[in-house]
Amino acid sequence: MSWEHSAETFDATCERLVQVTFSDSVKTSGHRMRGVHRVLRWLESFEGDSWQERWVASGSDAFERAWADRVADEITAQCGVSRRTVRNEIQCGSVFLAVADVYRPRLEWLATRWSPFVTDIVAQRRDPDGFAALKTAAGTLWGTPVWRKAAYQIALMVIGKGGGVRDITTGDCLQLRHIEVSVLRKAPTSRTLFYTLLKDLGNFPPDAPATLRSVSTYAGQSSAEELVDRYHVQCRPVRDLFVEYLNERRPALDYNTFEDLSRTLVARFWADLEHHHPGIDSLRLSPETAAAWKERIRTKTVRRRAADGQIVESTAPRLNPGTLLTAVRAFYLDLATWAADEPARWGPWVAPCPVRDSDITPRKHNRRVKARADQRTRERMPTLPFVLRTAELLLRQAQERLAAFRDTPLGARFTVGGETFTKPRASKSGLEPTLATDGSGRRRYLVADENRAFWVWAAIEFFRHTGARIEEMLEISHHSIVQYTLPTTSEVVPLLQIAPSKTDEERLLLVSPELADVLSAMVTRVRDANGTVPLIAAYDQGERRWNPPLPLLFQWRSAGQNRPVSAQTIRKALGETLAASGLTDAAGDPLNYQPHDFRRIFVTDAILSGLPPHIAQVICGHKTITTTMGYKAAYPAEAIEAHRAFLARRRGQRPAEEYRTPTNAEWDAFLGHFERRKLSVGICARAFGTSCIHEHACVRCALLRPDPAQRPRLAEISDNLQARIAEAEREGWLGEIEGLQVSLAGARDKLAQIDAEAARRSTAIHLGMPAFPQIAGRIGTTSASPVPG
């Protein structure tokens, strides 16, 4: 194999390379050229008509990292120069020769070497037009650290494959990523911007993967044969039976259920039998064998890492062995049923089922599951407002730190929230740094911290207003925000479209003003410079496949690319928020939340607040009658009108005299009630016609709505109560301490309400929707507000 530069003579090659100029010193240039001379002289000792043929004949590609040591030993033995000097020279000279297209090493050899001049020389000498196009495609990323990494990877492919930037193929990119993962041990999901840039450049066909992660990170779906062969079934006929059975069941199952069924039948049933009964080859089990297996599956092996780093195994009761027993029973019954239609295929395997109906009676288990779920909901439902306030506080603190970080000069210190940080000096690229060092010397990625704080806040708000599953939330896109016109009143209402997930049915939710604020903040955050939400492809963990590119709302920018926010990120950030809240459960352990806990809280709160169960079923997309009331197709007009009809029916059951025109005396009494509710620190919210039940202890009363303007007065009351408690403790007036403490707790609660309302108003995003004072005096139906985003 030969080309123009590879076929040059020694003198012609050296003369050409001397003319390549660098911005380094004369000493460094001489060091590099001495390395070129030594490498070329060494290659001349091998047979070949070109430098490439001599390179291949030398076997240099085979010893990658050890190449410099082996060649330095050979050259040192011949010339007697210091081995260290020779090694440094040939390291520099060999890379320079590859960049100059004298020979083309394999990518494995190139990836194990790094040289700062590679990208610049390739861009200037090998393919200036290609790198100019890459610069245009990169846009604002050009010159950033992630761009430099991507450009270096592209330069390596140009060197190793020949040609230019536009000659790089998808296969070349996959090969480089495989080398980086296996040879350099790079994280599989990092450093993939180079593929995106080449795809934007038009290098790849339309059906090429959207990102390298699509083919290099996730394995995708496995076939029934692959799933069964994971567990090394010894009996081949039984192995083939499981493959046929799974293929028969596959069309009716989602992939998660399909994979779990293979694990249950093959690993936990048959592989367990083969382990304890070697040589077993029939589904007809003896009573002793079946009883022993059913006893074994009632426990499971738990592996934990001990303090010394060792893996410790222990056994624990399996929470729901009935699920495994049900799958095995269904397997036996399916074979018996299918044998009636295809006796030659399934008949030989029909056998008495080892799982009896009494073994899987779920009543007791279901009661226990329901009790545990109800207890979790009862524990977490009262704490939800505090969790939300903690998330808002963490977000505000993260935003304050980031704002101060960006306003601080390079190398200077700044203090936020009692923490002192040091901003590093600019990097060589002149770009703004993205991390700071706190007082303990720890590096803090303030941009990433603010990102995580925002998305966990958005997730909590989304969960509590929609009751959606986490996989449904992460698949919400800009297209999911739609409008619907009520056919009866022509009123336009905003709706949120939930994509099919667990029940494989989509549904539509009415967007409340609070949810509209959250969606608007998310859309504003993810929009690019053109005002559009970027299209990104997300991986469906349930189905093990990539979804088509969509304008997802849960996305952020990482390593120069827009990527979806993962469920793992949400769960980890939620755990950090709960740890910061300091909440504990009944046992005193730190309280934890799972994303599905918000769904249970949403349903419980909605039904307790008077929402009909069948409307809650439509909103949540439940499928079975045991969950809410059964599942049916969700039509927005039916759900909205049914709720309004329910309110009308309730109103019709009230006494007719309540809707008569009030007399002047009654109207004066009604207005007087509201005038008498005015207090020094706010407004009493007790209902008309009711008397004060707290003997005018207003600070303690939950019906007091504090006035933000009276915050100083409440603070003064709180300080006075603290002084009175101290006096009572000092004088021994034990009878007054308890009452004063109750009043102090009430005053502090009112102060917290004022602060929370002020924070909410300061961060709210105005959507153009009229406030209550603006519409209270109007008559008729106002026009609907526009959908956010």
BANUVEX-481338 format. One line per field, with one value per residue (C-alpha): residue in three letters; x, z, y. Coordinates in steps of 0.2 Angstrom, whole numbers, plus 2048, in hexadecimal, padded with zeros to 3 digits. Layout:
r = c(ala	...) $
c1 = c(X	...) $
c3 = c(Z	...) $
c2 = c(Y	...) $
***
This chain:
r = c(met	ser	trp	glu	his	ser	ala	glu	thr	phe	asp	ala	thr	cys	glu	arg	leu	val	gln	val	thr	phe	ser	asp	ser	val	lys	thr	ser	gly	his	arg	met	arg	gly	val	his	arg	val	leu	arg	trp	leu	glu	ser	phe	glu	gly	asp	ser	trp	gln	glu	arg	trp	val	ala	ser	gly	ser	asp	ala	phe	glu	arg	ala	trp	ala	asp	arg	val	ala	asp	glu	ile	thr	ala	gln	cys	gly	val	ser	arg	arg	thr	val	arg	asn	glu	ile	gln	cys	gly	ser	val	phe	leu	ala	val	ala	asp	val	tyr	arg	pro	arg	leu	glu	trp	leu	ala	thr	arg	trp	ser	pro	phe	val	thr	asp	ile	val	ala	gln	arg	arg	asp	pro	asp	gly	phe	ala	ala	leu	lys	thr	ala	ala	gly	thr	leu	trp	gly	thr	pro	val	trp	arg	lys	ala	ala	tyr	gln	ile	ala	leu	met	val	ile	gly	lys	gly	gly	gly	val	arg	asp	ile	thr	thr	gly	asp	cys	leu	gln	leu	arg	his	ile	glu	val	ser	val	leu	arg	lys	ala	pro	thr	ser	arg	thr	leu	phe	tyr	thr	leu	leu	lys	asp	leu	gly	asn	phe	pro	pro	asp	ala	pro	ala	thr	leu	arg	ser	val	ser	thr	tyr	ala	gly	gln	ser	ser	ala	glu	glu	leu	val	asp	arg	tyr	his	val	gln	cys	arg	pro	val	arg	asp	leu	phe	val	glu	tyr	leu	asn	glu	arg	arg	pro	ala	leu	asp	tyr	asn	thr	phe	glu	asp	leu	ser	arg	thr	leu	val	ala	arg	phe	trp	ala	asp	leu	glu	his	his	his	pro	gly	ile	asp	ser	leu	arg	leu	ser	pro	glu	thr	ala	ala	ala	trp	lys	glu	arg	ile	arg	thr	lys	thr	val	arg	arg	arg	ala	ala	asp	gly	gln	ile	val	glu	ser	thr	ala	pro	arg	leu	asn	pro	gly	thr	leu	leu	thr	ala	val	arg	ala	phe	tyr	leu	asp	leu	ala	thr	trp	ala	ala	asp	glu	pro	ala	arg	trp	gly	pro	trp	val	ala	pro	cys	pro	val	arg	asp	ser	asp	ile	thr	pro	arg	lys	his	asn	arg	arg	val	lys	ala	arg	ala	asp	gln	arg	thr	arg	glu	arg	met	pro	thr	leu	pro	phe	val	leu	arg	thr	ala	glu	leu	leu	leu	arg	gln	ala	gln	glu	arg	leu	ala	ala	phe	arg	asp	thr	pro	leu	gly	ala	arg	phe	thr	val	gly	gly	glu	thr	phe	thr	lys	pro	arg	ala	ser	lys	ser	gly	leu	glu	pro	thr	leu	ala	thr	asp	gly	ser	gly	arg	arg	arg	tyr	leu	val	ala	asp	glu	asn	arg	ala	phe	trp	val	trp	ala	ala	ile	glu	phe	phe	arg	his	thr	gly	ala	arg	ile	glu	glu	met	leu	glu	ile	ser	his	his	ser	ile	val	gln	tyr	thr	leu	pro	thr	thr	ser	glu	val	val	pro	leu	leu	gln	ile	ala	pro	ser	lys	thr	asp	glu	glu	arg	leu	leu	leu	val	ser	pro	glu	leu	ala	asp	val	leu	ser	ala	met	val	thr	arg	val	arg	asp	ala	asn	gly	thr	val	pro	leu	ile	ala	ala	tyr	asp	gln	gly	glu	arg	arg	trp	asn	pro	pro	leu	pro	leu	leu	phe	gln	trp	arg	ser	ala	gly	gln	asn	arg	pro	val	ser	ala	gln	thr	ile	arg	lys	ala	leu	gly	glu	thr	leu	ala	ala	ser	gly	leu	thr	asp	ala	ala	gly	asp	pro	leu	asn	tyr	gln	pro	his	asp	phe	arg	arg	ile	phe	val	thr	asp	ala	ile	leu	ser	gly	leu	pro	pro	his	ile	ala	gln	val	ile	cys	gly	his	lys	thr	ile	thr	thr	thr	met	gly	tyr	lys	ala	ala	tyr	pro	ala	glu	ala	ile	glu	ala	his	arg	ala	phe	leu	ala	arg	arg	arg	gly	gln	arg	pro	ala	glu	glu	tyr	arg	thr	pro	thr	asn	ala	glu	trp	asp	ala	phe	leu	gly	his	phe	glu	arg	arg	lys	leu	ser	val	gly	ile	cys	ala	arg	ala	phe	gly	thr	ser	cys	ile	his	glu	his	ala	cys	val	arg	cys	ala	leu	leu	arg	pro	asp	pro	ala	gln	arg	pro	arg	leu	ala	glu	ile	ser	asp	asn	leu	gln	ala	arg	ile	ala	glu	ala	glu	arg	glu	gly	trp	leu	gly	glu	ile	glu	gly	leu	gln	val	ser	leu	ala	gly	ala	arg	asp	lys	leu	ala	gln	ile	asp	ala	glu	ala	ala	arg	arg	ser	thr	ala	ile	his	leu	gly	met	pro	ala	phe	pro	gln	ile	ala	gly	arg	ile	gly	thr	thr	ser	ala	ser	pro	val	pro	gly) $
c1 = c(800	807	803	80C	814	817	821	82D	83F	847	84F	83E	834	840	841	82E	82C	839	82D	81F	820	81A	818	825	837	846	84C	83B	83B	84C	846	838	842	84F	841	83B	84D	84E	83D	840	852	84A	83D	849	850	83F	83A	82E	82C	823	824	813	819	828	81D	812	821	829	819	818	805	805	80E	805	80A	81A	820	82A	834	838	83D	848	851	855	85B	865	86E	874	878	87D	872	869	859	84E	853	850	83F	839	83F	837	827	825	82C	821	811	817	81B	809	801	80C	804	815	80D	7FC	7FC	7ED	7E1	7E6	7F8	7F2	7E6	7F4	7FD	7F9	802	7FC	800	7F6	7E5	7ED	7F8	7EA	7DF	7EC	7F5	7EA	7D8	7D5	7C4	7BE	7C3	7BC	7AB	7AD	7AF	79F	796	79C	796	798	7A1	7B0	7BF	7B8	7C0	7B3	7B6	7C8	7C6	7BA	7C6	7D4	7CA	7C5	7D8	7DD	7D1	7D7	7E9	7E5	7D9	7E0	7D5	7CC	7BE	7B0	7B7	7B4	7A7	79B	7A6	7B6	7AD	7A7	7B9	7C0	7B3	7B7	7C9	7C7	7BB	7C6	7D8	7D7	7C9	7BF	7AD	7A2	796	7A4	7AD	7A0	79E	7A9	79C	78E	799	79C	78A	785	792	788	795	789	77A	768	766	776	774	76F	77E	78C	784	776	782	791	788	778	776	764	758	75D	755	74D	75C	768	75D	75C	76F	774	770	779	76B	772	763	763	750	74A	755	74D	73B	73F	744	734	729	731	72F	71D	71A	725	718	70C	71A	724	737	739	72C	733	744	73E	733	743	74D	73F	73C	74E	759	74D	744	74D	75F	75C	755	764	770	767	762	770	76A	758	750	73D	730	727	72D	72B	722	732	73C	72E	72C	73F	73F	730	739	749	741	739	74B	757	76A	76F	780	787	798	7A0	7AA	7BA	7B5	7B0	7A0	795	787	778	766	756	744	73D	72F	724	728	716	71C	728	71C	70F	71B	71F	70D	708	716	70F	6FE	702	70B	6FB	6F0	6FB	6FD	6EA	6ED	6FF	701	711	71A	714	70D	71D	720	70F	712	709	70C	716	70E	6FD	6F0	6F1	704	701	6F1	6F6	6EA	6F5	704	6F9	6F3	705	70A	6FB	6FF	712	70D	700	70C	719	70C	706	718	71D	70D	70F	722	71F	71E	72E	737	731	737	748	74A	745	752	760	75C	75C	76D	774	76F	776	787	787	783	791	79D	79A	79B	7AB	7BC	7C8	7D2	7C8	7BE	7AC	7A0	78E	783	791	79C	7AC	7B2	7C1	7BF	7CD	7D8	7D3	7D9	7E5	7D6	7D0	7BF	7B5	7B8	7A9	7AF	7B4	7BD	7B5	7BD	7C1	7CA	7BD	7B9	7A7	79F	793	78B	787	780	774	76F	76B	762	757	752	74E	743	73A	738	730	724	720	71D	711	707	705	707	711	71D	72F	731	722	72A	73A	732	728	72C	728	71B	712	70C	6FC	6EB	6DA	6CA	6BB	6AD	69F	6A7	6B5	6C0	6D3	6DC	6EE	6F1	700	701	709	711	70C	717	712	700	704	6F7	6F9	6EF	6ED	6EE	6E7	6F5	6F3	6FB	708	70D	70D	71A	725	723	727	737	73C	739	742	751	753	750	760	765	758	74A	746	748	756	751	75A	758	755	758	748	74F	73F	73F	752	751	754	745	745	74C	73F	73F	740	73E	748	759	769	77A	789	79A	793	784	772	76E	75E	75D	75E	753	763	767	755	756	768	763	753	75D	768	759	752	763	764	752	756	746	744	738	72F	73E	749	752	755	745	746	73B	739	731	722	71E	719	70D	705	704	6FC	6EE	6EB	6EA	6DF	6D2	6D3	6D0	6C0	6C5	6BA	6C4	6C0	6C7	6D7	6D8	6D7	6E5	6F1	6EE	6EA	6E5	6DE	6CE	6D8	6E3	6D6	6C6	6CC	6D3	6CB	6D0	6D4	6CA	6CE	6BC	6B5	6C1	6BF	6AC	6AA	6B3	6A8	698	69D	69F	68E	686	68D	687	676	674	676	667	65E	65D	670	66F	662	665	66C	663	66C	66E	675	681	687	68A	694	69F	6A1	6A8	6B6	6B9	6BB	6C7	6D5	6E3	6F3	6FD	6F2	6E1	6D6	6D0	6C2	6B2	6A3	697	6A4	6AC	6BE	6C2	6D3	6CE	6D6	6E7	6EB	6FD	6FA	6EB	6ED	6E0	6EA	6F1	700	702	714	714	712	722	72B	71D	71D	72F	72D	720	72B	73A	72E	728	73A	73D	72E	732	744	73C	730	73E	748	73A	733	722	720	70E	711	720	716	709	716	720	710	70E	720	71F	70F	718	727	71B	713	724	729	719	71D	72E	729	71C	728	735	727	722	734	737	727	726	718	70E	702	6F4	6E9	6E9	6DA	6D8	6D8	6CA	6C0	6B4	6B2	6A2	6A4	6B1	6C3	6CE	6DA	6EC	6F9	702	713	722) $
c3 = c(800	7FB	7F7	7F2	803	809	7F9	7FB	7FF	80F	809	801	811	81C	811	810	823	827	81E	82A	837	849	856	861	864	859	866	865	852	852	85F	854	844	84C	851	83E	839	846	842	82F	830	83B	82F	821	829	824	813	808	7FA	804	816	819	814	81F	82D	82C	82A	83A	843	84C	84C	857	866	868	879	87A	868	86E	87B	86F	861	86D	873	861	85C	86C	86A	858	85C	86E	872	882	882	88A	87D	86F	876	877	866	85D	867	85F	84E	84C	84F	843	835	837	837	827	81F	81D	824	82B	83C	843	84E	85D	85B	858	867	873	86F	871	869	86A	858	850	84D	847	83A	834	832	82A	81F	81C	81A	81E	815	81F	830	82A	827	838	840	838	83E	850	851	863	868	85E	869	878	881	87A	868	86A	86F	861	854	85B	859	847	843	849	83D	82F	833	835	826	81A	810	818	824	818	815	827	828	836	837	83A	849	850	84F	858	866	868	869	876	881	880	87E	887	894	890	896	888	889	888	87A	86C	866	857	850	852	849	83A	839	839	82B	820	820	825	81C	822	82B	835	848	850	85D	860	870	866	861	86D	87E	87E	878	873	873	874	86C	875	871	878	888	88B	887	895	8A2	899	899	899	891	87F	87C	88B	885	874	87C	886	876	86D	87C	87E	86B	86C	87A	873	869	878	884	885	886	898	89C	88F	896	8A8	8A2	89B	8AB	8B6	8AB	8A6	8B5	8C4	8BF	8B3	8B6	8C9	8C6	8BC	8C9	8D7	8CC	8BF	8B0	8B1	8A0	8A2	8A8	8B2	8C4	8D2	8E1	8EB	8DE	8DB	8EE	8F0	8E2	8E9	8F9	8F2	8E8	8F8	8FC	8F1	8F2	8F6	8F2	8FC	8FC	90E	915	910	8FE	8FE	8F7	904	8FF	90A	908	90B	909	8F7	8F8	8EB	8E6	8E0	8D0	8CC	8D0	8C5	8B6	8B7	8B9	8AA	8A0	8A4	8A1	890	88A	88F	886	876	875	871	861	85D	865	85B	860	873	877	87C	88A	892	8A5	8B5	8BC	8CB	8D1	8D8	8D9	8EC	8EA	8E1	8EB	8EB	8F7	906	8FC	8F4	905	90B	8FC	8FE	910	90C	8FE	908	916	90A	904	915	91A	90B	907	915	911	8FF	901	90B	8FE	8F1	8FB	8FD	8EB	8E8	8F5	8ED	8DC	8E2	8EB	8DB	8D0	8DC	8DC	8C9	8C7	8D3	8CB	8BA	8C1	8CA	8C1	8BD	8CB	8D8	8E7	8EA	8F9	8F7	904	911	905	8FD	8EC	8E1	8CF	8C5	8B8	8A6	89C	88E	882	88A	88E	89E	8AB	8B1	8C2	8D2	8E2	8F3	903	906	8F6	8ED	8DB	8D9	8C7	8CA	8B9	8BB	8CD	8C7	8B9	8C5	8D1	8C3	8BC	8CD	8D1	8C0	8C3	8D4	8CD	8BE	8C9	8D5	8C8	8BC	8C5	8B6	8B6	8B5	8A4	89E	8A5	89C	88C	88D	87E	878	86C	87C	880	876	876	877	873	87D	871	87C	881	874	882	87F	88C	88D	88E	890	886	88F	883	884	891	89D	897	885	885	883	88E	88F	89F	8A3	8A6	8B6	8B8	8C4	8B7	8A9	8B3	8B4	8A2	89D	8A7	89F	88D	891	897	889	87B	870	868	85A	867	863	86E	867	861	86A	86A	87A	87F	885	893	894	881	87F	870	86A	867	859	85C	865	86D	87F	88D	899	890	895	88C	890	888	87A	876	87B	885	88D	8A0	8A6	8B3	8BD	8BE	8C4	8D2	8D8	8D8	8E2	8EE	8F1	8F3	901	909	90A	911	920	920	929	929	938	93D	93C	92C	91E	914	902	8F3	8E4	8D4	8D5	8E7	8DF	8D4	8E4	8EC	8DD	8DC	8EF	8F0	8E1	8E7	8F9	8F1	8E9	8D8	8D2	8D1	8BF	8BA	8C4	8BA	8AA	8B0	8B6	8A8	8B4	8AB	8B8	8C2	8D2	8CF	8CD	8C4	8B5	8A5	896	887	88D	884	88A	887	891	8A0	8A1	89E	8AA	8B8	8B5	8B4	8C5	8CC	8C5	8CD	8DE	8DC	8D8	8E8	8F2	8FA	8ED	8FA	8FA	8E8	8EB	8EB	8FC	905	909	91B	916	90A	917	923	916	912	924	927	91B	923	934	92D	92C	939	93D	935	926	922	92B	91F	929	920	920	92E	939	949	94F	956	95C	968	95D	95F	94D	94C	950	944	934	92C	92E	91D	921	918	910	915	927	928	933	940	93F	942	951	958	955	95E	96C	96E	96F	97D	987	985	98C	99A	99F	99F	9AA	9B6	9B6	9AE	9A7	9A4	997	98D	983	97E	979	96F	965	961	95C	950	949	946	93E	932	92D	929	91F	915	911	90C	901	8F8	8F5	8EE	8E2	8DC	8D9	8CE	8C5	8B2	8AC	89E	89A	8A4	8AD	8C0	8CB	8CF	8BC	8B8	8C8	8C2	8B0	8AA	89C	897	895	887	88B	88F	882	885	88D	881) $
c2 = c(800	811	823	832	837	825	822	830	82E	831	842	848	843	84D	85C	85D	85B	868	875	872	880	880	88D	884	888	883	877	86E	86E	866	859	854	853	848	83C	83C	838	82A	822	823	81B	80D	80A	808	7F8	7F0	7EA	7F4	800	80D	814	80C	7FB	7FC	802	7F2	7E7	7EE	7E8	7F9	7F8	7E9	7F0	800	807	7FE	804	813	808	7FA	806	810	800	7FC	80D	810	7FF	806	818	818	828	829	81E	82B	838	82C	827	839	83D	82E	831	842	83E	82E	838	846	839	832	844	848	838	82F	820	81C	812	809	813	809	80F	821	821	81C	82C	83E	84D	85F	864	856	85F	86F	866	85B	86A	875	868	859	860	873	873	864	86C	87D	874	86C	87D	884	874	876	888	88F	87F	883	886	87E	86F	863	869	867	855	851	85A	84F	83F	844	848	837	82F	839	834	822	820	82C	838	847	84B	847	836	830	823	81D	80D	818	820	810	809	818	817	805	808	816	80C	7FC	803	813	80E	81E	81F	819	828	835	83D	83A	84C	848	83C	849	856	84A	846	858	85A	84E	840	832	82B	830	81F	821	820	831	830	824	81F	817	809	80A	80B	801	7EF	7F1	7E3	7D1	7C2	7B4	7A9	7B6	7B8	7A5	7A2	7AE	7A0	791	785	773	76A	76F	76A	774	783	782	781	791	79A	794	799	7AA	7AE	7A9	7B5	7C3	7CC	7D0	7D6	7E5	7E2	7E4	7D7	7CC	7CD	7CA	7BB	7B3	7B6	7AF	79F	79B	7A2	7A1	791	785	78A	789	777	772	779	76E	75F	75C	753	758	758	759	765	757	75B	750	757	757	760	76D	770	773	77F	789	78A	790	79F	7A6	7AD	7B6	7BA	7CB	7D1	7E0	7E8	7E8	7F6	7ED	7ED	7DA	7D4	7CB	7C0	7BD	7B7	7C1	7BC	7C0	7CD	7C6	7B3	7B3	7BC	7AE	7A0	7A9	7AA	797	792	79C	793	782	787	790	77F	775	782	783	770	76F	779	773	762	75E	76D	770	75F	756	763	763	75E	761	773	773	783	781	78E	78F	793	7A4	7AB	7BD	7C3	7C4	7CA	7D8	7DE	7DF	7E9	7F4	7F7	7FB	807	810	812	81A	826	82B	82E	838	842	84E	851	855	868	868	85E	86A	879	870	86E	880	885	87B	881	893	890	888	896	8A3	899	898	8AB	8B0	8A4	8AC	8BE	8BA	8BE	8B0	8AA	8B4	8AE	8B0	8AC	8A6	89F	89E	894	89B	896	899	89B	894	89D	89B	88C	88D	88F	89F	897	89A	88C	882	87D	885	880	881	885	872	871	867	86A	870	86F	87D	87C	86A	86D	87A	86F	861	86C	873	862	85A	869	868	855	857	864	85A	84A	853	85C	84D	83D	836	828	82C	825	82F	83F	83D	83A	84A	855	867	85E	857	869	86A	874	86E	877	871	86D	874	885	887	88B	887	87D	878	865	85A	84B	83C	82F	81D	814	806	803	807	815	828	834	847	851	862	86E	878	88A	883	875	882	88C	87D	878	88A	88A	87A	880	890	887	87A	886	889	899	898	897	884	875	86A	859	84A	837	82F	81D	813	809	7FF	7FA	7FA	805	817	822	82E	840	84A	85C	854	860	856	859	862	866	85C	85A	866	85B	85B	84B	845	846	834	82C	828	83A	83F	831	836	849	844	83B	84A	855	84A	848	85B	85C	852	849	838	82A	822	818	827	822	82F	830	82A	82E	823	82C	821	827	838	82F	826	837	83F	833	833	846	847	83B	842	853	84D	848	839	829	826	837	833	823	82D	839	82B	81F	810	800	7F5	7F7	7F3	802	810	80B	802	809	811	81C	82D	83B	84D	853	845	847	85A	85A	84B	855	864	85A	853	864	869	859	85D	86F	869	85F	86E	877	882	890	892	899	8A6	8B9	8BE	8CC	8DD	8D7	8C7	8CF	8DC	8CE	8C5	8D4	8D8	8C6	8CA	8DB	8D3	8C6	8D4	8D2	8DA	8CD	8C7	8C0	8B3	8A6	89E	89B	8A6	8A3	89B	8A1	8A1	88F	894	8A2	8AF	8A7	8AD	8A9	897	895	88C	897	8A7	8AD	8B8	8C8	8CA	8DC	8D7	8CC	8D8	8D7	8C4	8C4	8D0	8C4	8B5	8BE	8C3	8B1	8AB	8B8	8B3	8A0	8A4	8AE	8A0	893	89F	8A2	890	894	883	885	893	88B	87F	88B	898	88B	887	899	89B	88C	894	8A5	89C	893	8A3	8AA	89B	89D	8AF	8AB	89C	8A7	8B5	8A9	8A1	8B2	8B7	8A8	8A6	8A8	8B2	8A9	8B7	8AF	8BC	8BC	8BA	8CD	8D0	8C5	8C5	8D3	8CD	8C4	8B6	8AA	8B1	8AB	89D	8A0	89B	88A	88D	88C) $
***
